[in-house]
Amino acid sequence: MSRIKYYYDPKTCKYERYQRSKWDIALNSLGFFSLASVIAVVMLISFNYFFESPKELMLKKENQELTLYYQLLEGEVNKLNHMMGDLQQRDDNLYRIIFESEPIPDEMRNAGVGGSDRYKEIKEKGLKQEDLVVSLSQKVDALKRKMYVQSISYDEVTDMAYKKEEYWASVPAIQPILNENLNMLASGYGMRIHPILKVRKMHKGVDFAAPKGTPIYATGDGVVVAVKTVFGGYGKHIEIDHGFGFVTRYAHMNEFKVRKGQKIKRGDLIGTVGNTGSSTAPHVHYEIMKDGRFVNPVNYFFKDLTPEEFDKILELSGRENQSLS
């Protein structure tokens, strides 16, 4: 029960009972509720500061799980990068060596993806784990780029595999004349004494001494690109383009058995041995060019020779004697 309040009235010189007005009641109530509200807000702020709400706890747990998943995904991406590295090594050091193809440059494999603004959208979101997300995105994009380059490389290797049969048929892999006893190789590739100038000079092919009219055969499949006759130098000579960077030349011939533009197979008769041009005796001067550079023809005589015969002809070609042209 509320206490009754009195006040002294000087007019009546008596204590009168105090009657509260509605305004006083309203002000008191408002003051009470204001104070209660302030206390409640302070308590709520204090509680939120020192204690996390169930929703915040749930979101925090979810963020921790997402961070863990990102780290696991990053680990998987790193494993895939290692696997891709193994595939690249096998591609460059096995498949492309087998097919005599240049490896893919590292600059192409590791080329960047996109520009500096590629991850701008992610950065603008203000994510708490922004660095982790951007880093993972960069690694995924780099892996995708490597996979694309590798797929192109495998397409090329597949195409080379299909062409391998054609390649081996085109390689100049036999001697241009029948040389069963290996005694017709008169001079090899390298520095030799020139028969006319009598000085050491680079001999860009091999000379096979043989009687005039001895058949000369194409050493690989190809197309005849030149049938020429000159009074000096090579004399009567033929050039065959075998594709895959191989070109062969047969010089100092007596007569031609093919025409320019004609397709030929390995072993086809293309002419006969002669003594034309700058030649000192009947023979065929035989050259091989690979990608525009002269190479030692003896290194390609593997189709019709045993290992022992190849060693013998390699020894004969290495002797520094006088060439026939």
Secondary structure, DSSP 4 states (H G I P E B T S, - for coil): -PPP-EEEETTTTEEEE----HHHHHHHHHHHHHHHHHHHHHHHHHHHHHS--HHHHHHHHHHHHHHHHHHHHHHHHHHHHHHHHHHHHHIIIIIHHHTT-PPPPHHHHT---S-TTTTHHHHHTT-TTHHHHHHHHHHHHHHHHHHHHHHHHHHHHHHHHHTHHHHHHHS--S-SS--TTS--EEE-SEEEE-TTT-SEEEE-SEEEE--TT-EEE-SSSEEEEEEEE-SSTT-EEEEEEEETTEEEEEESEEEESS-TT-EE-TT-EEEEEB--SS-SSSEEEEEEEETTEEE-GGGG--SS--HHHHHHHHHHHTS--B---
